[in-house]
């Protein structure tokens, strides 16, 4: 169900009769948004920045510190903006459960020192941590946002999905949110949620459109920094290098495109588990010279403006932050015809859309865009208009109304 809190009466948050800001903690997997954190981390950061002050005092917690410069930079920028930001524990690739135990301990310590009114979780592991903290009475209210499409959560752990997502969470969380109509509808098909009459709410993913209005390096300079020829036609994409993004399909399509249009180059921005596998695939296909894998980068806005076309090859999405960023930047799109993308784009109106897992169709869509600049411009204009409905400020206002309602109803 889609929810609009615009007309809801504003509740006054008090503590022993004195006006106090409502402390809301967002919990994400990592602050490294350009690698493992992805669009989920970018959304939680933007949401914290956009919550109305001084009514709200936002806090941001990453479960894990992976030791990257991007994480430190993000935390410093948040603290400079007056937002408390910290990582609960160091990540341990070899001992993930021990790392989770340390993160849970770090969260308990933080809440003991500075209690919060509400915990808002944005990842599978932070959902578990939030339930444990509520059971221990470390916080009064917990809610969670589900950002992924397909089978939603724990794709390789069906028993965990049954016990947590389907049985425990409808009971434990004060509210559950889906970032798209498709995700919300999937949550609302759970038997126990229906039985308890506790439907999930649809509060859309969103982007901070102001990021795309500043002064950026020149397009030519950004391309030169990437080692791209001046006359190259650049097809780019942004996201975590994980299976759901379909970058293996994109590289198969790239080989077909280059065989017919050798001036086309591909740029993949991001990092993740499949980085080495994708580099090897590009080498095996004989296209490595024209495929740039940038790794984790903080300058997504500049990289987007250097692209002639954005390609979303995802197998599934909740509501893609990267697609919305490309729309906001005015980059024409080809995208897979999957539920999350259908809520953002219209085939034949604002993008070329094609079936997932089909490198031939993806290649044909890229070639069609390459050969029709006028159509690209027309699609980009409509996409840029469409993304105005997904501004972070409007979505932050909806979240603020929900936070007020939850804390007032259970005060």
C-alpha positions as CSV (number, residue, x, y, z in Angstrom):
1,X,0.0,0.0,0.0
2,X,1.2,3.5,-0.8
3,X,1.2,5.9,2.1
4,X,0.9,9.7,2.2
5,X,1.4,11.3,5.6
6,X,1.1,14.9,4.2
7,X,-2.1,15.6,6.1
8,X,-1.1,14.0,9.4
9,X,-1.1,16.2,12.4
10,X,2.3,17.1,13.7
11,X,3.1,15.4,17.0
12,X,5.2,17.2,19.7
13,X,8.1,15.0,21.0
14,X,8.7,15.7,24.7
15,X,10.8,14.4,27.4
16,X,9.7,15.2,31.0
17,X,7.8,18.1,29.7
18,X,10.7,19.7,27.9
19,X,11.0,19.9,24.1
20,X,13.7,17.5,22.9
21,X,14.8,16.5,19.4
22,X,13.8,13.1,18.4
23,X,16.9,11.0,18.1
24,X,16.6,8.6,15.1
25,X,19.4,6.2,14.3
26,X,19.8,4.8,10.7
27,X,21.7,1.6,10.6
28,X,23.4,0.5,7.3
29,X,25.9,-2.3,6.3
30,X,28.8,0.1,5.5
31,X,29.5,3.7,4.8
32,X,31.4,2.7,1.6
33,X,28.5,3.6,-0.7
34,X,30.5,3.1,-3.9
35,X,31.4,-0.5,-2.9
36,X,29.4,-2.8,-0.6
37,X,27.0,-0.1,0.7
38,X,25.7,0.9,-2.7
39,X,22.5,2.9,-3.1
40,X,21.2,1.8,0.3
41,X,23.9,3.6,2.1
42,X,23.5,6.7,-0.1
43,X,19.8,6.7,0.6
44,X,20.2,6.5,4.4
45,X,22.8,9.2,4.3
46,X,20.6,11.5,2.2
47,X,17.6,10.8,4.5
48,X,19.6,11.7,7.6
49,X,20.7,15.0,6.0
50,X,17.1,15.8,4.9
51,X,15.2,15.2,8.2
52,X,13.9,18.5,9.5
53,X,16.0,20.1,12.3
54,X,15.9,20.8,15.1
55,X,12.9,18.5,15.6
56,X,15.1,15.5,14.7
57,X,18.6,14.6,15.7
58,X,19.8,12.1,13.1
59,X,22.5,9.4,14.0
60,X,24.1,7.2,11.4
61,X,25.7,3.9,12.2
62,X,27.4,1.4,9.9
63,X,27.6,-2.1,11.3
64,X,31.1,-2.5,10.0
65,X,34.2,-0.5,9.2
66,X,36.0,-2.0,6.2
67,X,39.0,0.3,6.5
68,X,38.5,2.2,3.3
69,X,39.3,6.0,2.8
70,X,35.8,6.5,1.5
71,X,34.3,5.4,4.8
72,X,36.4,7.8,6.8
73,X,35.6,10.7,4.4
74,X,31.9,10.0,4.6
75,X,32.0,9.9,8.4
76,X,33.9,13.2,8.5
77,X,31.5,14.9,6.1
78,X,28.5,13.8,8.2
79,X,30.1,14.9,11.4
80,X,30.8,18.3,9.9
81,X,27.1,18.5,8.9
82,X,26.2,17.9,12.6
83,X,25.2,14.3,12.2
84,X,26.7,11.8,14.6
85,X,28.3,9.0,12.5
86,X,30.2,5.9,13.6
87,X,31.0,2.3,12.7
88,X,30.0,-0.3,15.3
89,X,32.9,-2.7,14.7
90,X,35.7,-3.7,12.2
91,X,34.7,-6.1,9.5
92,X,36.3,-9.6,9.4
93,X,35.8,-11.4,6.0
94,X,37.0,-14.7,7.5
95,X,34.7,-14.5,10.6
96,X,31.5,-12.7,9.7
97,X,29.5,-14.0,12.7
98,X,32.2,-12.9,15.1
99,X,32.1,-9.5,13.3
100,X,28.4,-9.4,13.8
101,X,28.7,-10.1,17.5
102,X,31.2,-7.3,17.9
103,X,29.0,-4.9,15.9
104,X,26.1,-5.8,18.2
105,X,28.3,-5.1,21.2
106,X,29.3,-1.8,19.7
107,X,25.7,-0.8,19.1
108,X,24.7,-1.7,22.7
109,X,27.6,0.5,24.0
110,X,26.6,3.4,21.8
111,X,22.9,3.2,22.9
112,X,23.9,3.0,26.6
113,X,25.9,6.2,26.2
114,X,23.4,8.0,24.0
115,X,19.9,6.5,23.8
116,X,17.8,7.0,20.7
117,X,14.0,7.1,20.3
118,X,13.9,5.0,17.2
119,X,16.1,2.6,15.2
120,X,15.7,2.4,11.5
121,X,17.4,-0.5,9.8
122,X,18.4,-0.7,6.2
123,X,20.1,-4.2,5.8
124,X,19.6,-7.8,6.6
125,X,22.1,-7.9,9.4
126,X,21.1,-4.6,10.9
127,X,17.5,-5.9,11.0
128,X,18.6,-8.8,13.3
129,X,20.6,-6.3,15.4
130,X,17.5,-4.0,15.8
131,X,15.3,-6.9,17.0
132,X,17.9,-8.0,19.6
133,X,18.3,-4.4,20.8
134,X,14.5,-4.0,21.2
135,X,14.3,-7.3,23.0
136,X,16.9,-6.0,25.4
137,X,15.0,-2.8,25.9
138,X,17.8,-0.7,24.4
139,X,15.3,1.2,22.3
140,X,11.6,1.7,22.3
141,X,10.8,1.6,18.6
142,X,12.3,-0.2,15.6
143,X,11.4,-0.1,11.9
144,X,13.1,-1.4,8.8
145,X,13.2,-0.6,5.1
146,X,13.5,-3.5,2.5
147,X,15.5,-2.2,-0.5
148,X,15.9,-5.3,-2.6
149,X,13.7,-7.0,-5.2
150,X,13.4,-10.6,-6.3
151,X,13.0,-13.0,-3.3
152,X,13.7,-10.0,-1.1
153,X,16.1,-11.1,1.7
154,X,18.5,-13.9,2.5
155,X,18.5,-15.2,-1.1
156,X,20.9,-18.0,-0.2
157,X,19.3,-18.7,3.2
158,X,15.7,-19.8,2.6
159,X,15.3,-21.1,6.2
160,X,16.5,-17.8,7.6
161,X,14.1,-15.9,5.3
162,X,11.2,-18.1,6.6
163,X,12.0,-17.6,10.2
164,X,13.0,-13.9,10.1
165,X,11.3,-12.2,7.2
166,X,8.1,-14.2,7.2
167,X,7.5,-15.0,10.9
168,X,9.5,-12.9,13.3
169,X,9.6,-9.5,11.6
170,X,5.9,-8.9,11.2
171,X,5.7,-9.4,15.0
172,X,8.9,-7.5,16.1
173,X,9.0,-4.4,14.0
174,X,6.8,-1.4,14.6
175,X,6.7,-0.7,10.9
176,X,8.1,-2.2,7.7
177,X,8.8,-0.2,4.5
178,X,9.2,-1.2,0.9
179,X,11.1,1.1,-1.4
180,X,8.8,0.4,-4.4
181,X,5.3,-0.9,-5.0
182,X,6.7,-4.2,-6.1
183,X,8.8,-4.7,-2.9
184,X,5.8,-3.6,-0.7
185,X,3.4,-6.0,-2.5
186,X,5.9,-8.9,-1.9
187,X,6.1,-8.1,1.8
188,X,2.3,-7.9,2.0
189,X,1.9,-11.4,0.6
190,X,3.4,-12.9,3.8
191,X,0.8,-14.9,5.6
192,X,1.5,-13.7,9.1
193,X,1.6,-10.0,8.1
194,X,-1.9,-10.5,6.5
195,X,-3.1,-12.4,9.6
196,X,-1.9,-9.7,11.9
197,X,-3.3,-7.0,9.6
198,X,0.1,-5.3,9.6
199,X,0.8,-4.2,6.0
200,X,4.1,-2.8,4.9
201,X,4.2,0.8,3.8
202,X,5.5,2.0,0.5
203,X,7.9,4.9,0.9
204,X,10.0,5.3,-2.3
205,X,13.7,5.3,-2.6
206,X,14.9,8.8,-3.5
207,X,17.9,10.9,-4.5
208,X,19.2,14.3,-3.5
209,X,18.7,16.2,-6.8
210,X,20.8,19.1,-5.6
211,X,23.9,16.9,-6.1
212,X,23.6,17.3,-9.8
213,X,23.5,21.1,-9.9
214,X,27.0,22.0,-8.8
215,X,30.2,22.8,-10.6
216,X,31.8,19.6,-11.9
217,X,35.0,18.8,-13.7
218,X,34.6,19.1,-17.5
219,X,33.4,16.0,-19.4
220,X,36.6,16.0,-21.4
221,X,38.7,16.0,-18.3
222,X,36.8,13.2,-16.7
223,X,37.1,11.1,-19.8
224,X,40.8,11.8,-20.1
225,X,41.3,10.8,-16.4
226,X,39.6,7.5,-17.3
227,X,42.0,6.9,-20.2
228,X,39.1,7.2,-22.8
229,X,39.8,8.4,-26.3
230,X,38.3,11.8,-27.1
231,X,35.9,10.5,-29.7
232,X,34.8,7.4,-27.8
233,X,31.1,6.6,-27.4
234,X,30.9,5.8,-23.6
235,X,28.4,3.3,-22.2
236,X,28.5,3.4,-18.4
237,X,26.9,2.0,-15.4
238,X,27.2,2.4,-11.6
239,X,26.7,-0.2,-8.8
240,X,28.0,-2.9,-6.6
241,X,29.8,-5.6,-8.5
242,X,27.3,-8.4,-7.5
243,X,25.4,-11.0,-9.4
244,X,22.1,-9.1,-9.2
245,X,23.5,-6.3,-11.3
246,X,24.0,-8.5,-14.3
247,X,27.4,-7.1,-15.3
248,X,28.4,-10.5,-16.8
249,X,25.5,-10.0,-19.2
250,X,26.6,-6.4,-19.9
251,X,30.1,-7.6,-20.9
252,X,28.7,-10.3,-23.2
253,X,26.6,-7.5,-24.8
254,X,29.7,-5.2,-24.9
255,X,31.5,-7.8,-27.0
256,X,28.7,-7.9,-29.5
257,X,28.5,-4.1,-29.6
258,X,32.2,-3.6,-30.2
259,X,32.2,-6.1,-33.0
260,X,30.0,-3.7,-34.9
261,X,30.9,-0.3,-33.4
262,X,34.6,-0.4,-32.3
263,X,34.4,3.2,-31.1
264,X,32.2,2.2,-28.1
265,X,33.8,1.9,-24.7
266,X,32.3,0.6,-21.5
267,X,32.8,2.1,-18.0
268,X,31.7,0.1,-14.9
269,X,31.9,2.2,-11.7
270,X,31.9,0.3,-8.3
271,X,33.4,-2.5,-6.4
272,X,32.3,-5.9,-5.0
273,X,32.7,-9.6,-4.9
274,X,32.7,-10.1,-8.7
275,X,35.4,-7.5,-9.6
276,X,38.2,-10.0,-10.4
277,X,35.7,-12.3,-12.2
278,X,34.5,-9.5,-14.4
279,X,38.0,-8.4,-15.3
280,X,38.8,-12.0,-16.3
281,X,35.6,-12.2,-18.3
282,X,36.5,-9.0,-20.2
283,X,40.0,-10.5,-20.9
284,X,38.5,-13.8,-22.1
285,X,36.1,-11.9,-24.4
286,X,39.0,-9.9,-25.9
287,X,37.5,-6.6,-24.9
288,X,39.5,-5.7,-21.8
289,X,41.2,-2.7,-23.6
290,X,37.8,-1.0,-24.0
291,X,36.3,-1.9,-20.7
292,X,37.2,0.4,-17.7
293,X,36.4,-0.9,-14.2
294,X,37.0,2.1,-12.0
295,X,36.6,0.5,-8.6
296,X,35.0,2.4,-5.8
297,X,34.7,6.2,-6.7
298,X,33.2,9.1,-4.7
299,X,32.7,11.3,-7.8
300,X,29.6,9.6,-9.3
301,X,28.2,12.9,-10.5
302,X,31.2,13.7,-12.6
303,X,31.4,10.1,-14.0
304,X,27.8,10.2,-15.0
305,X,28.2,13.4,-17.0
306,X,31.0,11.7,-18.9
307,X,28.7,9.0,-20.2
308,X,26.8,9.0,-23.5
309,X,24.5,6.2,-22.4
310,X,23.7,4.5,-19.0
311,X,23.1,0.7,-19.1
312,X,21.2,-1.0,-16.3
313,X,21.6,-4.8,-16.8
314,X,20.2,-5.8,-13.4
315,X,18.5,-9.1,-12.9
316,X,16.4,-7.6,-10.1
317,X,16.2,-4.3,-8.3
318,X,14.1,-2.7,-5.5
319,X,14.2,0.8,-6.9
320,X,17.6,1.6,-8.3
321,X,19.5,4.6,-6.9
322,X,21.9,4.5,-9.8
323,X,19.1,4.6,-12.4
324,X,17.6,7.6,-10.6
325,X,20.9,9.3,-10.6
326,X,21.4,8.8,-14.3
327,X,17.9,10.2,-14.9
328,X,18.6,13.2,-12.8
329,X,21.9,13.8,-14.7
330,X,20.1,13.7,-18.0
331,X,22.0,10.5,-19.3
332,X,19.9,8.4,-21.7
333,X,19.1,4.9,-20.5
334,X,18.8,1.3,-21.6
335,X,17.5,-0.8,-18.8
336,X,16.2,-4.3,-18.1
337,X,12.4,-4.6,-18.0
338,X,12.1,-5.7,-14.3
339,X,9.6,-4.6,-11.6
340,X,11.8,-1.9,-9.9
341,X,12.8,-0.3,-13.2
342,X,9.2,-0.2,-14.5
343,X,8.3,2.1,-11.6
344,X,10.9,4.6,-12.9
345,X,11.0,4.2,-16.7
346,X,8.6,3.7,-19.5
347,X,9.6,1.6,-22.5
348,X,9.5,3.7,-25.7
349,X,9.0,6.9,-23.7
350,X,11.9,7.5,-21.4
351,X,14.2,4.5,-22.0
352,X,15.0,1.5,-24.1
353,X,13.9,-1.5,-22.1
354,X,14.7,-5.2,-22.6
355,X,14.4,-8.6,-20.9
356,X,17.0,-9.4,-18.3
357,X,19.6,-12.2,-18.9
358,X,19.5,-11.4,-22.7
359,X,22.9,-10.0,-23.9
360,X,21.7,-9.9,-27.5
361,X,18.7,-7.7,-26.7
362,X,20.9,-5.5,-24.5
363,X,23.4,-5.1,-27.4
364,X,20.7,-4.2,-29.8
365,X,19.3,-1.6,-27.4
366,X,22.7,0.0,-27.0
367,X,23.2,0.0,-30.8
368,X,19.8,1.6,-31.3
369,X,20.7,4.3,-28.8
370,X,24.1,4.9,-30.4
371,X,22.5,5.4,-33.8
372,X,19.7,7.7,-32.7
373,X,21.0,10.8,-30.8
374,X,17.7,12.7,-31.2
375,X,15.8,9.8,-29.6
376,X,18.3,9.7,-26.8
377,X,17.8,13.4,-26.0
378,X,14.0,13.0,-26.1
379,X,14.1,10.0,-23.7
380,X,16.5,11.8,-21.4
381,X,14.3,14.8,-21.1
382,X,11.3,12.7,-20.1
383,X,13.4,10.7,-17.6
384,X,14.7,13.9,-16.1
385,X,11.1,15.1,-15.6
386,X,10.0,11.7,-14.1
387,X,12.7,11.6,-11.5
388,X,11.4,14.8,-10.0
389,X,8.8,12.7,-8.2
390,X,11.6,10.9,-6.2
391,X,13.2,13.8,-4.4
392,X,14.8,13.1,-1.0
393,X,13.1,16.0,0.7
394,X,9.6,14.8,-0.1
395,X,10.5,11.3,1.0
396,X,12.2,12.6,4.1
397,X,9.0,14.4,5.1
398,X,7.1,11.2,4.7
399,X,9.6,9.4,7.0
400,X,9.5,12.2,9.5
401,X,5.7,11.9,9.7
402,X,6.0,8.1,10.2
403,X,8.6,8.6,13.0
404,X,6.3,11.1,14.8
405,X,3.4,8.7,14.5
406,X,5.3,5.7,15.8
407,X,6.8,7.5,18.8
408,X,3.5,9.2,19.6
409,X,1.4,6.1,19.4
410,X,3.6,4.1,21.8
411,X,4.8,6.9,24.1
